[in-house]
Every structure is written in structure tokens, then in C-alpha cells.
Amino acid sequence: MYQNTRLEGLRFISPEQFAMLGAPSLAYVREIVVEGGKGWGIFAANGQQVGLVDDRELAFIAARQHDLSPVYVN
């Protein structure tokens, strides 16, 4: 019963609040187009780009070195 009440409360959060869930610890990694080719962007939960590297594996390593939990998004 308690868990259902908590889940019901999630229905009333704004899209901005939802985007910030896990924000302090998550990083999203995706391939992006940059001048001269492609790169791998590292993004905060709010969508702000916080890094750019040449290699997907390096993006995950960089995120972890900054105590972030990286996830791949397409």
C-alpha cells in the first residue's frame, strides 16, 4: 500500500522535475555530430552537455571518473 501511494505521487511531478530525478548521479552518453565528424557527448540529466570525447568507451570512463553513472541513449 505504501509503495502504491509513492508511485501515485509521481503522476503529479512536472516534466522538469522528472528530468532531474537522479540528476546528481546520472550522465547520458550519446553519439553527436560535431565539426569534422562525430563525437560522443556526455550530458547531465537536465540535457546540458558536460563533456565531449572521440570514443564511446572513453565517454563512459570519463563519466565514471567524475562519480557519475553513465547510461547510453540513442
Secondary structure, 3 states (H helix, E strand, C coil): CHHHHHHHHHHHCCHHHHHCCCCCCEEEEEEEEECCEEEEEEECCCCCEEEEECCHHHHHHHHHHCCCEEEECC
